Amino acid sequence: VQLQASGGGLVQPGGSLRLTCAALYSLNAMGWYRQAPGKQREFVAAITSGGSTRYDDSVKGRFTISRDDAKNTVYLQMNKLKPEDTAVYYCTDMWTNSWGQGTQVTVSS
């Protein structure tokens, strides 16, 4: 597995989590997607090699994607979490279309 995602868990509405995606190689443009039960996988956030970012409107202002090229790691800081953020979150190398194994995020009281 070349992309290892971690950091998911159970959190109350309004809480925060930070997801981590560790790569076994130098990072390209990277992204986070998520898939809720019964729904298609959807885009969450992406970051280019130069650090430019983009977000889905549903997470804009609450989530922040960042990267540490020295550690070959991408992060997704998730704040003000809502129940509708509940999903399995996947990181992806958007250049090679490689995917990590996913990490479960559950937002519930």
Chimera marker file (.cmm) of the C-alpha trace (Angstrom):
<marker_set name="trace">
<marker id="1" x="0.000" y="0.000" z="0.000" r="1" g="1" b="0" radius="0.5"/>
<marker id="2" x="1.653" y="3.188" z="-1.135" r="1" g="1" b="0" radius="0.5"/>
<marker id="3" x="-0.836" y="5.575" z="0.491" r="1" g="1" b="0" radius="0.5"/>
<marker id="4" x="-1.756" y="5.038" z="4.128" r="1" g="1" b="0" radius="0.5"/>
<marker id="5" x="-4.650" y="7.064" z="5.535" r="1" g="1" b="0" radius="0.5"/>
<marker id="6" x="-5.278" y="7.430" z="9.241" r="1" g="1" b="0" radius="0.5"/>
<marker id="7" x="-6.835" y="9.706" z="11.833" r="1" g="1" b="0" radius="0.5"/>
<marker id="8" x="-10.502" y="8.885" z="11.497" r="1" g="1" b="0" radius="0.5"/>
<marker id="9" x="-12.778" y="8.228" z="14.426" r="1" g="1" b="0" radius="0.5"/>
<marker id="10" x="-15.965" y="9.143" z="16.230" r="1" g="1" b="0" radius="0.5"/>
<marker id="11" x="-16.476" y="12.813" z="17.034" r="1" g="1" b="0" radius="0.5"/>
<marker id="12" x="-19.398" y="14.922" z="18.199" r="1" g="1" b="0" radius="0.5"/>
<marker id="13" x="-20.950" y="17.559" z="15.954" r="1" g="1" b="0" radius="0.5"/>
<marker id="14" x="-18.859" y="20.699" z="16.054" r="1" g="1" b="0" radius="0.5"/>
<marker id="15" x="-15.720" y="18.753" z="16.826" r="1" g="1" b="0" radius="0.5"/>
<marker id="16" x="-12.475" y="18.387" z="14.904" r="1" g="1" b="0" radius="0.5"/>
<marker id="17" x="-10.336" y="15.640" z="13.431" r="1" g="1" b="0" radius="0.5"/>
<marker id="18" x="-7.120" y="15.639" z="11.446" r="1" g="1" b="0" radius="0.5"/>
<marker id="19" x="-6.652" y="12.999" z="8.791" r="1" g="1" b="0" radius="0.5"/>
<marker id="20" x="-3.193" y="11.990" z="7.663" r="1" g="1" b="0" radius="0.5"/>
<marker id="21" x="-2.137" y="10.372" z="4.397" r="1" g="1" b="0" radius="0.5"/>
<marker id="22" x="1.416" y="9.067" z="4.355" r="1" g="1" b="0" radius="0.5"/>
<marker id="23" x="2.995" y="8.162" z="1.026" r="1" g="1" b="0" radius="0.5"/>
<marker id="24" x="5.916" y="5.873" z="0.320" r="1" g="1" b="0" radius="0.5"/>
<marker id="25" x="7.168" y="8.228" z="-2.397" r="1" g="1" b="0" radius="0.5"/>
<marker id="26" x="7.429" y="11.927" z="-3.231" r="1" g="1" b="0" radius="0.5"/>
<marker id="27" x="4.021" y="13.544" z="-3.425" r="1" g="1" b="0" radius="0.5"/>
<marker id="28" x="2.292" y="14.730" z="-6.570" r="1" g="1" b="0" radius="0.5"/>
<marker id="29" x="-0.963" y="16.664" z="-6.588" r="1" g="1" b="0" radius="0.5"/>
<marker id="30" x="-2.991" y="15.016" z="-3.837" r="1" g="1" b="0" radius="0.5"/>
<marker id="31" x="-6.626" y="14.872" z="-2.934" r="1" g="1" b="0" radius="0.5"/>
<marker id="32" x="-9.156" y="13.691" z="-0.405" r="1" g="1" b="0" radius="0.5"/>
<marker id="33" x="-12.451" y="12.096" z="-1.346" r="1" g="1" b="0" radius="0.5"/>
<marker id="34" x="-15.181" y="10.598" z="0.793" r="1" g="1" b="0" radius="0.5"/>
<marker id="35" x="-17.924" y="8.043" z="0.418" r="1" g="1" b="0" radius="0.5"/>
<marker id="36" x="-20.979" y="7.913" z="2.646" r="1" g="1" b="0" radius="0.5"/>
<marker id="37" x="-23.120" y="4.758" z="2.906" r="1" g="1" b="0" radius="0.5"/>
<marker id="38" x="-25.275" y="4.344" z="-0.172" r="1" g="1" b="0" radius="0.5"/>
<marker id="39" x="-23.666" y="7.282" z="-1.961" r="1" g="1" b="0" radius="0.5"/>
<marker id="40" x="-21.042" y="7.734" z="-4.618" r="1" g="1" b="0" radius="0.5"/>
<marker id="41" x="-17.516" y="8.752" z="-3.755" r="1" g="1" b="0" radius="0.5"/>
<marker id="42" x="-17.245" y="12.540" z="-3.842" r="1" g="1" b="0" radius="0.5"/>
<marker id="43" x="-14.475" y="15.092" z="-3.991" r="1" g="1" b="0" radius="0.5"/>
<marker id="44" x="-13.544" y="16.896" z="-0.787" r="1" g="1" b="0" radius="0.5"/>
<marker id="45" x="-10.277" y="18.774" z="-1.292" r="1" g="1" b="0" radius="0.5"/>
<marker id="46" x="-7.102" y="18.842" z="-3.348" r="1" g="1" b="0" radius="0.5"/>
<marker id="47" x="-3.668" y="20.394" z="-3.201" r="1" g="1" b="0" radius="0.5"/>
<marker id="48" x="-1.171" y="20.835" z="-6.015" r="1" g="1" b="0" radius="0.5"/>
<marker id="49" x="2.571" y="20.343" z="-5.816" r="1" g="1" b="0" radius="0.5"/>
<marker id="50" x="2.858" y="24.106" z="-5.522" r="1" g="1" b="0" radius="0.5"/>
<marker id="51" x="0.426" y="24.286" z="-2.621" r="1" g="1" b="0" radius="0.5"/>
<marker id="52" x="-2.657" y="25.618" z="-4.389" r="1" g="1" b="0" radius="0.5"/>
<marker id="53" x="-5.831" y="24.254" z="-2.875" r="1" g="1" b="0" radius="0.5"/>
<marker id="54" x="-9.442" y="23.774" z="-3.808" r="1" g="1" b="0" radius="0.5"/>
<marker id="55" x="-12.435" y="22.526" z="-1.878" r="1" g="1" b="0" radius="0.5"/>
<marker id="56" x="-15.924" y="21.285" z="-2.390" r="1" g="1" b="0" radius="0.5"/>
<marker id="57" x="-18.404" y="23.946" z="-1.379" r="1" g="1" b="0" radius="0.5"/>
<marker id="58" x="-19.768" y="21.710" z="1.378" r="1" g="1" b="0" radius="0.5"/>
<marker id="59" x="-16.474" y="21.842" z="3.311" r="1" g="1" b="0" radius="0.5"/>
<marker id="60" x="-15.129" y="25.251" z="2.333" r="1" g="1" b="0" radius="0.5"/>
<marker id="61" x="-14.264" y="27.266" z="5.419" r="1" g="1" b="0" radius="0.5"/>
<marker id="62" x="-14.299" y="24.195" z="7.664" r="1" g="1" b="0" radius="0.5"/>
<marker id="63" x="-11.680" y="21.855" z="6.175" r="1" g="1" b="0" radius="0.5"/>
<marker id="64" x="-8.059" y="22.621" z="5.346" r="1" g="1" b="0" radius="0.5"/>
<marker id="65" x="-5.807" y="20.479" z="3.193" r="1" g="1" b="0" radius="0.5"/>
<marker id="66" x="-2.048" y="20.805" z="3.597" r="1" g="1" b="0" radius="0.5"/>
<marker id="67" x="1.106" y="18.911" z="2.743" r="1" g="1" b="0" radius="0.5"/>
<marker id="68" x="4.538" y="18.277" z="4.197" r="1" g="1" b="0" radius="0.5"/>
<marker id="69" x="6.757" y="17.213" z="1.330" r="1" g="1" b="0" radius="0.5"/>
<marker id="70" x="9.656" y="16.440" z="3.669" r="1" g="1" b="0" radius="0.5"/>
<marker id="71" x="7.471" y="13.768" z="5.278" r="1" g="1" b="0" radius="0.5"/>
<marker id="72" x="5.622" y="12.735" z="2.088" r="1" g="1" b="0" radius="0.5"/>
<marker id="73" x="2.420" y="13.408" z="4.000" r="1" g="1" b="0" radius="0.5"/>
<marker id="74" x="-0.862" y="15.148" z="3.261" r="1" g="1" b="0" radius="0.5"/>
<marker id="75" x="-3.261" y="16.298" z="5.944" r="1" g="1" b="0" radius="0.5"/>
<marker id="76" x="-6.932" y="17.149" z="6.094" r="1" g="1" b="0" radius="0.5"/>
<marker id="77" x="-7.839" y="19.273" z="9.090" r="1" g="1" b="0" radius="0.5"/>
<marker id="78" x="-11.586" y="19.037" z="9.625" r="1" g="1" b="0" radius="0.5"/>
<marker id="79" x="-13.269" y="21.535" z="11.937" r="1" g="1" b="0" radius="0.5"/>
<marker id="80" x="-16.899" y="22.228" z="12.780" r="1" g="1" b="0" radius="0.5"/>
<marker id="81" x="-17.803" y="18.704" z="11.766" r="1" g="1" b="0" radius="0.5"/>
<marker id="82" x="-21.408" y="17.901" z="10.910" r="1" g="1" b="0" radius="0.5"/>
<marker id="83" x="-23.258" y="14.586" z="10.855" r="1" g="1" b="0" radius="0.5"/>
<marker id="84" x="-23.362" y="14.814" z="7.065" r="1" g="1" b="0" radius="0.5"/>
<marker id="85" x="-19.558" y="14.650" z="7.038" r="1" g="1" b="0" radius="0.5"/>
<marker id="86" x="-19.820" y="11.022" z="8.138" r="1" g="1" b="0" radius="0.5"/>
<marker id="87" x="-18.103" y="8.879" z="5.515" r="1" g="1" b="0" radius="0.5"/>
<marker id="88" x="-15.045" y="6.838" z="4.694" r="1" g="1" b="0" radius="0.5"/>
<marker id="89" x="-12.339" y="9.288" z="3.667" r="1" g="1" b="0" radius="0.5"/>
<marker id="90" x="-9.792" y="8.339" z="1.020" r="1" g="1" b="0" radius="0.5"/>
<marker id="91" x="-6.616" y="10.038" z="-0.037" r="1" g="1" b="0" radius="0.5"/>
<marker id="92" x="-5.513" y="9.875" z="-3.628" r="1" g="1" b="0" radius="0.5"/>
<marker id="93" x="-2.537" y="10.718" z="-5.768" r="1" g="1" b="0" radius="0.5"/>
<marker id="94" x="-4.233" y="12.708" z="-8.497" r="1" g="1" b="0" radius="0.5"/>
<marker id="95" x="-1.344" y="12.176" z="-10.917" r="1" g="1" b="0" radius="0.5"/>
<marker id="96" x="-1.118" y="8.386" z="-10.714" r="1" g="1" b="0" radius="0.5"/>
<marker id="97" x="-4.724" y="7.766" z="-9.595" r="1" g="1" b="0" radius="0.5"/>
<marker id="98" x="-3.478" y="5.706" z="-6.648" r="1" g="1" b="0" radius="0.5"/>
<marker id="99" x="-5.793" y="5.406" z="-3.656" r="1" g="1" b="0" radius="0.5"/>
<marker id="100" x="-5.291" y="4.739" z="0.026" r="1" g="1" b="0" radius="0.5"/>
<marker id="101" x="-7.383" y="2.270" z="1.976" r="1" g="1" b="0" radius="0.5"/>
<marker id="102" x="-9.740" y="4.808" z="3.585" r="1" g="1" b="0" radius="0.5"/>
<marker id="103" x="-10.388" y="5.893" z="7.145" r="1" g="1" b="0" radius="0.5"/>
<marker id="104" x="-13.821" y="6.081" z="8.761" r="1" g="1" b="0" radius="0.5"/>
<marker id="105" x="-15.089" y="9.396" z="10.096" r="1" g="1" b="0" radius="0.5"/>
<marker id="106" x="-18.295" y="9.322" z="12.117" r="1" g="1" b="0" radius="0.5"/>
<marker id="107" x="-19.894" y="12.513" z="13.387" r="1" g="1" b="0" radius="0.5"/>
<marker id="108" x="-22.578" y="11.755" z="15.929" r="1" g="1" b="0" radius="0.5"/>
<marker id="109" x="-23.751" y="12.764" z="19.365" r="1" g="1" b="0" radius="0.5"/>
<link id1="1" id2="2" r="1" g="1" b="0" radius="0.2"/>
<link id1="2" id2="3" r="1" g="1" b="0" radius="0.2"/>
<link id1="3" id2="4" r="1" g="1" b="0" radius="0.2"/>
<link id1="4" id2="5" r="1" g="1" b="0" radius="0.2"/>
<link id1="5" id2="6" r="1" g="1" b="0" radius="0.2"/>
<link id1="6" id2="7" r="1" g="1" b="0" radius="0.2"/>
<link id1="7" id2="8" r="1" g="1" b="0" radius="0.2"/>
<link id1="8" id2="9" r="1" g="1" b="0" radius="0.2"/>
<link id1="9" id2="10" r="1" g="1" b="0" radius="0.2"/>
<link id1="10" id2="11" r="1" g="1" b="0" radius="0.2"/>
<link id1="11" id2="12" r="1" g="1" b="0" radius="0.2"/>
<link id1="12" id2="13" r="1" g="1" b="0" radius="0.2"/>
<link id1="13" id2="14" r="1" g="1" b="0" radius="0.2"/>
<link id1="14" id2="15" r="1" g="1" b="0" radius="0.2"/>
<link id1="15" id2="16" r="1" g="1" b="0" radius="0.2"/>
<link id1="16" id2="17" r="1" g="1" b="0" radius="0.2"/>
<link id1="17" id2="18" r="1" g="1" b="0" radius="0.2"/>
<link id1="18" id2="19" r="1" g="1" b="0" radius="0.2"/>
<link id1="19" id2="20" r="1" g="1" b="0" radius="0.2"/>
<link id1="20" id2="21" r="1" g="1" b="0" radius="0.2"/>
<link id1="21" id2="22" r="1" g="1" b="0" radius="0.2"/>
<link id1="22" id2="23" r="1" g="1" b="0" radius="0.2"/>
<link id1="23" id2="24" r="1" g="1" b="0" radius="0.2"/>
<link id1="24" id2="25" r="1" g="1" b="0" radius="0.2"/>
<link id1="25" id2="26" r="1" g="1" b="0" radius="0.2"/>
<link id1="26" id2="27" r="1" g="1" b="0" radius="0.2"/>
<link id1="27" id2="28" r="1" g="1" b="0" radius="0.2"/>
<link id1="28" id2="29" r="1" g="1" b="0" radius="0.2"/>
<link id1="29" id2="30" r="1" g="1" b="0" radius="0.2"/>
<link id1="30" id2="31" r="1" g="1" b="0" radius="0.2"/>
<link id1="31" id2="32" r="1" g="1" b="0" radius="0.2"/>
<link id1="32" id2="33" r="1" g="1" b="0" radius="0.2"/>
<link id1="33" id2="34" r="1" g="1" b="0" radius="0.2"/>
<link id1="34" id2="35" r="1" g="1" b="0" radius="0.2"/>
<link id1="35" id2="36" r="1" g="1" b="0" radius="0.2"/>
<link id1="36" id2="37" r="1" g="1" b="0" radius="0.2"/>
<link id1="37" id2="38" r="1" g="1" b="0" radius="0.2"/>
<link id1="38" id2="39" r="1" g="1" b="0" radius="0.2"/>
<link id1="39" id2="40" r="1" g="1" b="0" radius="0.2"/>
<link id1="40" id2="41" r="1" g="1" b="0" radius="0.2"/>
<link id1="41" id2="42" r="1" g="1" b="0" radius="0.2"/>
<link id1="42" id2="43" r="1" g="1" b="0" radius="0.2"/>
<link id1="43" id2="44" r="1" g="1" b="0" radius="0.2"/>
<link id1="44" id2="45" r="1" g="1" b="0" radius="0.2"/>
<link id1="45" id2="46" r="1" g="1" b="0" radius="0.2"/>
<link id1="46" id2="47" r="1" g="1" b="0" radius="0.2"/>
<link id1="47" id2="48" r="1" g="1" b="0" radius="0.2"/>
<link id1="48" id2="49" r="1" g="1" b="0" radius="0.2"/>
<link id1="49" id2="50" r="1" g="1" b="0" radius="0.2"/>
<link id1="50" id2="51" r="1" g="1" b="0" radius="0.2"/>
<link id1="51" id2="52" r="1" g="1" b="0" radius="0.2"/>
<link id1="52" id2="53" r="1" g="1" b="0" radius="0.2"/>
<link id1="53" id2="54" r="1" g="1" b="0" radius="0.2"/>
<link id1="54" id2="55" r="1" g="1" b="0" radius="0.2"/>
<link id1="55" id2="56" r="1" g="1" b="0" radius="0.2"/>
<link id1="56" id2="57" r="1" g="1" b="0" radius="0.2"/>
<link id1="57" id2="58" r="1" g="1" b="0" radius="0.2"/>
<link id1="58" id2="59" r="1" g="1" b="0" radius="0.2"/>
<link id1="59" id2="60" r="1" g="1" b="0" radius="0.2"/>
<link id1="60" id2="61" r="1" g="1" b="0" radius="0.2"/>
<link id1="61" id2="62" r="1" g="1" b="0" radius="0.2"/>
<link id1="62" id2="63" r="1" g="1" b="0" radius="0.2"/>
<link id1="63" id2="64" r="1" g="1" b="0" radius="0.2"/>
<link id1="64" id2="65" r="1" g="1" b="0" radius="0.2"/>
<link id1="65" id2="66" r="1" g="1" b="0" radius="0.2"/>
<link id1="66" id2="67" r="1" g="1" b="0" radius="0.2"/>
<link id1="67" id2="68" r="1" g="1" b="0" radius="0.2"/>
<link id1="68" id2="69" r="1" g="1" b="0" radius="0.2"/>
<link id1="69" id2="70" r="1" g="1" b="0" radius="0.2"/>
<link id1="70" id2="71" r="1" g="1" b="0" radius="0.2"/>
<link id1="71" id2="72" r="1" g="1" b="0" radius="0.2"/>
<link id1="72" id2="73" r="1" g="1" b="0" radius="0.2"/>
<link id1="73" id2="74" r="1" g="1" b="0" radius="0.2"/>
<link id1="74" id2="75" r="1" g="1" b="0" radius="0.2"/>
<link id1="75" id2="76" r="1" g="1" b="0" radius="0.2"/>
<link id1="76" id2="77" r="1" g="1" b="0" radius="0.2"/>
<link id1="77" id2="78" r="1" g="1" b="0" radius="0.2"/>
<link id1="78" id2="79" r="1" g="1" b="0" radius="0.2"/>
<link id1="79" id2="80" r="1" g="1" b="0" radius="0.2"/>
<link id1="80" id2="81" r="1" g="1" b="0" radius="0.2"/>
<link id1="81" id2="82" r="1" g="1" b="0" radius="0.2"/>
<link id1="82" id2="83" r="1" g="1" b="0" radius="0.2"/>
<link id1="83" id2="84" r="1" g="1" b="0" radius="0.2"/>
<link id1="84" id2="85" r="1" g="1" b="0" radius="0.2"/>
<link id1="85" id2="86" r="1" g="1" b="0" radius="0.2"/>
<link id1="86" id2="87" r="1" g="1" b="0" radius="0.2"/>
<link id1="87" id2="88" r="1" g="1" b="0" radius="0.2"/>
<link id1="88" id2="89" r="1" g="1" b="0" radius="0.2"/>
<link id1="89" id2="90" r="1" g="1" b="0" radius="0.2"/>
<link id1="90" id2="91" r="1" g="1" b="0" radius="0.2"/>
<link id1="91" id2="92" r="1" g="1" b="0" radius="0.2"/>
<link id1="92" id2="93" r="1" g="1" b="0" radius="0.2"/>
<link id1="93" id2="94" r="1" g="1" b="0" radius="0.2"/>
<link id1="94" id2="95" r="1" g="1" b="0" radius="0.2"/>
<link id1="95" id2="96" r="1" g="1" b="0" radius="0.2"/>
<link id1="96" id2="97" r="1" g="1" b="0" radius="0.2"/>
<link id1="97" id2="98" r="1" g="1" b="0" radius="0.2"/>
<link id1="98" id2="99" r="1" g="1" b="0" radius="0.2"/>
<link id1="99" id2="100" r="1" g="1" b="0" radius="0.2"/>
<link id1="100" id2="101" r="1" g="1" b="0" radius="0.2"/>
<link id1="101" id2="102" r="1" g="1" b="0" radius="0.2"/>
<link id1="102" id2="103" r="1" g="1" b="0" radius="0.2"/>
<link id1="103" id2="104" r="1" g="1" b="0" radius="0.2"/>
<link id1="104" id2="105" r="1" g="1" b="0" radius="0.2"/>
<link id1="105" id2="106" r="1" g="1" b="0" radius="0.2"/>
<link id1="106" id2="107" r="1" g="1" b="0" radius="0.2"/>
<link id1="107" id2="108" r="1" g="1" b="0" radius="0.2"/>
<link id1="108" id2="109" r="1" g="1" b="0" radius="0.2"/>
</marker_set>
